[in-house]
Structures are given as C-alpha cells and as structure tokens.
Amino acid sequence: MENKKSCHPDYVLLGVVVFLLICGIFILASVSAVFSQENFGNSTHYLYHQLLWGILPGIGLGFIAYKVNLSLFKKTSLLWLIVSLLLAFLVFIPQLRIAAGGATRWLNLGFFSLQPSEILKLAFIIYLSAWLASRAEKKKKTWRDTFVPFLAVIAIIVAIFIFQSDLSTLIVILSVAGLIYFAANTPVWHTALFFLGGIASALLLVKLEPYRMNRVAVLLDPSRDPMGIGYQIKQALIAVGSGGIFGLGPDMSGQKFGFLPQTMSDSIFAIFAEELGFVGSLFLMAAFIVFLWRGLRIFKSSSDKFAQLFSIGVVSWIIIQAFINMGAMIGIVPLSGIPLSFISYGGTHIAFELIAVGILLNISKRC
C-alpha cells in the first residue's frame, strides 16, 4: 500500500539538480557561441533552443509529475512503454527519421525534432518498476513469472537499438534494467545470468562493427592513429589537461574552436574541465555524488515498492550516463554518444531527465 504521509520534498536533491542545470547553461553558452555564430549569425541560437525546447518544458512537465498522484504512473505504465516504443519504431520511416554519424536516432516532427531513445529510458523505468512491483505484491518470483517476461521485453528493446546502431544507449538501458530487477528481490541468479549474457552480447556486437572495435582499440592505446580514430580522445585529453588546477577561465577554451568534435554534446565535459579546471570538475562530480546519495536515501525511506524501484532506476540512469560521458573524456571508458546528464545539448534528454526528477521529488515528499 502506498505511503501517503505528507512531508517536504527533498530540497537537497532539487538544489543539486538546479546547480547542474546552471552549470550546463553556462558551459553551453560558452561552447555553442561559435557554432551559433557560424550557422545562424548570432551567438545564442543553441542556448535559447536548449532553454525553450529542453529546460523550460522539462521544468513544466517535471512540476506536473511532482504534483500528480504516484498511482497514475503505475496505472499508465504500459501506455508509457507502448508510446515510447512506437516513437522508437517511427525513426525507421525514411520521411520522419534524421540520420547522423551512421546512426538513425532522431525523429523529425516538422517544427521540432526529438530522440525517442531518451523518452524510452524513462518510460521503461516506469513500466519495469510498476510491473515488478505488481509481481512482488502477488509474490510471483519464479523464473516463468518474472524472468521470461522480463527477457521478452528486453529483446524488443535490444532489437530497436541494434537497428539504430546505438549500442551505448542500449548498455545504459540494460544496466538500469538489471539494477531495477535486482532491487525487486528477484533471485540473484536471474540478475547474474542477465548481466553475463548482456556482457557477452555487447562484446559480440563490438566485434562485429569495426568502428566499435576502433573505439576499444583507442581506449587501450590512446596514441593509436591520433589524426584518425584516436583524434577525438586525443583532443579531449588535451582540453582536460589544459585546464590544470583552476582552468583557463569561463569562455576561454581553445578546443571549442573546431579542434574537439561534438563539443556541445558528447565532449562537453572536456570543455568544462578546460575552462574550470580540476577544481571545477571536482565540484561537478561531487554534485552527481550528492544526487546519488539523495536518490538512494529516497529509495531506502520509501515504503512503496514502485517508488523504491523507480528511485533506483532513475538514480542509476543519471549516474551511469554521467560516468560514461565523463569517463570517455578522460580515457577510462570507450567514446560513446551518451549525453552528460542535465548538461549536454539536447532538448529531449534534458526534458525527460527533469520529468524523472519531478517524480523523484514526488516520491520524496511522501517518505
């Protein structure tokens, strides 16, 4: 039964998310100015786009998610999943899709575009949390009742992301799914088998695609082909190293002037480290650690199973993304297209991360 005790939302969690958003606005203002000027004749186009199509809608929808009854998310969990899967399938329609970098991940809806995979992350967390919570209430924990249906839904998601050539996002979703499944008190061997199978499948997918093998090769040897496959990591390490202890100062990055690829999205942490240095990077990492702490606190203090599973899902989603993004820029994980949570350019991921935070705060006020 849902705990309906009323208390204040987690203001520390809210504060750390506001801090991360402010960091993202300031670093995007610096990074995007060059590209905005080149492409649109002004220095603020991408910044305003992020505000109008990402942050502001995310705040509005997040506030709604904070106010509505949690039971609504449980009741509509299957609808969330179905709609997000339909959007993910639409990217395979030539007239609607936007392809870039050999991947098909964006949907063109005329006056705006969106990335269905970012919607699917939240939708799947809601669905999986509600479904496993209902199984726990009915005490259905045999492998036929839980593990087989779980793998069936996972298979659909795996197929979508393989055809989208988006292994990095798939790894994030599967990691989050495995953690939610484990947190639902299912047999440990289920989770162990799931992760072992996932690791083996990921290794096979890496081996089958030369560009993925190249990313692993560069991770093992950063000096490999510095003007080709190793160019991005080489420039990222130059940016991070150039920042030193205190950084070059706001808006003083040199790498953002066309030297480092994908500076507004994948590589934004490298520019952050260049301008604000080791100290600034520590503050950013500390903010994510605080987010992890407060999220786990909400998980532990909630008496509702759906709320518990949803909390662990959102926390793992945000933290895994942040680790992969920042880790790629300092050469400890392979390069990927994973955004830095709350910071990288991209309206869809920002908006749905803020909706997830709204639900987390909703849970926290009922602790």
N, C-alpha and C positions, 0 to 999 in steps of 0.2 A: 504493500500500500504506500502511496506517495506521501512523503513527509510534508505537511502543509504549514509547518511552523514558519512564521514570517520573521525575517531578520534582514539586516542590511546586506546589500551586495558586497562582493569583495572589492573594496576600493583600491587595494594594493594591485590587484590584477588589472583593474581599469587604468590605474596610473601608469603601469608599465607598458600597456598597450598604447596609451596616448604618447608616452615617451618614444616608443618605437615608430609610431606614425610621424611624429615630429622629425625624428632622425631621417626617416625616409623622404619627407618633403624637402628638407634642407639639402640632402645629398643629391636628390633628383633635380632640384633647381640648379645645382652646380653642373651635374653631368649632362643634363638634357639641353642646356642652353645652346651649346654648339650645334647640335643636330636640329634643334628648333629653328635656329637662325638660317641654317643651310636649306632646310626643307620648306619653311613657311615664312621666312622673312622677319620673324620675331623670336625672342629668346624664351618665351614662356608657354608655347603651344603644348608641349608634352606634359609640363607641370600642371597646367589647367585641365588637360584631359584626364590626368590621374585624379585630380580633385573632383571633377564633375562626373566622371564615369566610374570611379572606383571608391574613393574615400567617402564622399558625401552620400551616395546611395548605400554604401556599406554601413555608415553610421545610422541612417534612417531605418534600414532593414534590420540592423542589429538592435536598435531600440525596440522595434516591434517584436523581435524574437525575445527580448528581455521581458516584455510585458505580457505576452500571451501565456496561457496555461501550458505547462510542460506536456500534459496529456495529449495536446493537439499534435505535437511532433510524433508521439508514439502512434497515434491513430492514423496519421498521414504518412508514415514512414515508407510504406510500399509505393505510394504515389510519388514521393521524392525520388525513389530509386528508378521507377519506370520513366518519369520525365527526364531525368538526367541521362539514362541510357538511350532514350530516343534522341536527345540532343547530340549525344556522342555518335550515334549512327548517322546523323544528318551530315557530319563532316565528310562522309564518303560520297555525297552527292556533288558532282562537279560544279554545278551552278551556285552552290552555297558555301563550299569549302574555300579556305585560304591555306595554301601550301607554302612552306618556307623551310629552307635548310634540309630538304629531303623528307620532311615530316608533314603530316596533314592533321593539324591540331586545332585549327581555328574555324569558327563559323561566321560567315558574312551575312548579317541580317539587314543589310542596306545602310541605315543611318548609324549603325554601330556593329562591332564585332565582339564575339565572346569566345572563351576557351572552355568547352564543355567538360574537359577533364577536371577543371578546378571546381565546377559545380558537383561533379560526380564524387569528389573527395568527401565533401560534406554530406551529400545525400547518402552515400554508402555508410558513413559513420552513423547517421541517424537510423538507417534501416537495420544495420547489423546490431546496433545497440538495442533497438526495440525488439528485434527478432530473438536475440539471445536472452534478453530479459524475460520474454514470454516463455521461452523454453525452460528457464530456471524456475519460473513460477509453477510450471506444470511438471517440474522435476524430470524433464526429458533430457537425458545426458548420454544416452547410448550413441554409438557411432552412426547408427542408421538415422537417428532422430536429429542429430546435430551436425556431425562431421560431413556426412554425404551431402546434405542440402547446402552446407557452407561451401564445400568444394564446387558444387554445381554453379552457384552464383559467382564464385571466384573465376571459374572457367570462362564465363561470359565476359567478365571484365578483362581477363588476360587476353582473350581474342581481340577485343576492341583495341587495346593498347599495342598489341603486336602489329596489327594492321595500320595503326597510326605511327608506327616506328617511334614509340615513346616509352622506352624501357625504364628511364629514370623515374617518371611519374608512376609507372606500374610498380616499381620497387617500393616507393613511398606508400602507395595504397596497400600493397600486400603486407608490408611491415606493420602498418597501423592495424590492418585486419587481424593479423596474427596476435598482436598485443591485446586487442579487444577480446578475441576468442579465448586467450589465456586468462584474462581478468574475469571472464564469466564462470570461472571454476570448472571448466571442462577438463577432461583427463589430460594429463601432461603429455602423454604420448601423441595425442592429436596435434598439439601445437608443435612438438618436436618434429613429427613427420611432415607437417605443413612447411616449417622453415627449412628443413633439409631438402624437401622437394623443390621449394622455391629457390634455394641457393643453386641446386643442380640445374634447374631450368634457366636461371639467369646466366650461369656460366656457359650453357649451351647456346643461348641467344647471343651472348657476347662473341663466342667463337664463330658463329655463322655470319656475322656482319663485320666486314673489315674496319669500318670507322669506329666500331666499339672496341675492337681489338687494338686499334691505334691509340685510343684513349687510355686503355690499360697499360700499353707499352710506354706511353709518355709518363704515366704515373710512376712506373718503375724506373724510368730513366728520363728525367725532365730535360736533359740536354739533347735528347733524340730529335733530329730534324727541326731545329729551332726556327726555321723560316717556313715550315710546313705544318705538320700535325702538332708540333710542340710549340707553335707560335703563341697561342693564347695563354698557356700556363707560364711560358717564359715572360711575357709582358705582365701577367698578373703578379708574378713573384717580384718583378722589377718595381711595380707600383707599390706592393706591400712593403718591400724593403726600403723604398724611397721615403716612406712615411716616417721611419725612425721611431723615436720615443713619443714625440708630441705632434708629429705630422707637419706637412708643408703649410697648413692653414686652409681655412674654408675657401673654396673656389680656386685653389692653387694647383690642382692636379695637372700634370703634363700628359699622363697616359690617356686622358679622356679625349685628347685631340686626334682621334683616329688611330692611335697606336694599339690600344687594347680593344678587342672585339666585344660586342654585347655589353657595353658599359652600363646601360640603363636597366638591364635585367640580370643575366647570369653573372656578370662580372662587377656588379655594383659594390660588393663588399671590398674588392681590391681598391677601388677609388676612395671608398670610405676610409680604409686604412692608410692610403696615401695622404689624404688631406688631414685626418685626425690622429694618425699615428697609432702606436701600440696602446697608449693610454685610452684613446677614444674607442679602439677596438675592444679593449677590456670592458669598458662601460657597456658597449653593445652586447657583448657576450653575457655580461652579468645580468642584463635585462632579460635575456632569454632564460637564464637560470632561475631568476625570480618568477618568470612566467611558469616554468616547470614546477617550482615549489608551490605556488599558489594553486595551480591546476591539480596537483596531487593532493593538496590539502582539501580541495573541493571533493575530489574523488573519495577520500577517506571519511569525510564528515557527512556524506550523503547516505541516507538510508534507502533510497530508491534505486533499484538495480539499473534501470535505464539511465538514470542520471550518472551513476557510477561509471558505466561502460562508455557513455558519451563523453564524459570528462576525460577518461584515459585515452579515448580516441583522438579528441581534439588536441590534447597536450602532446601526444606522440606525433601527430601530424605536423604541428607547428615546429616542434623541436627537431624532428628528423629532417624536415626541409631546411631549417637554419643550419644544421650541422653539415648537410651535404653541400649547400651553397657555399658556406664559408670554408669548409674543408677543401673544396675543389680549388679555391683561390690560394690556398697555402700548400697545395700539393699533397694532401693526405688521402683524398678520395678522387676518383676519375671525374673529369669535367662532365657536366650534365646541363640540361635545360631547366633545372629546378630553380624557382624564384626564391629570393630571401624573404621570408615571411614578414608582412607588413611594410616592406621597404622597396623591393624591386618594382620596376614599372610594370603595369598590367592591371587593368581595372577589375577583371573577373576574379583574380585571386585575392586582391585586397578586399573586395566587397564580400566575398563568401567567407573569408577569414574573420571579418568583423561580424558577420551573422553568427558564426560559430562562437565568437566571444560573447555576443549577446545572449546566446543560450547558456553559456557557462555562467555568466553573471546571474541569469535567471535561476539556475540551479543553486548558486551560492547564497542567494537571499532566502532560500528555503532550507538551509542547512540547520 
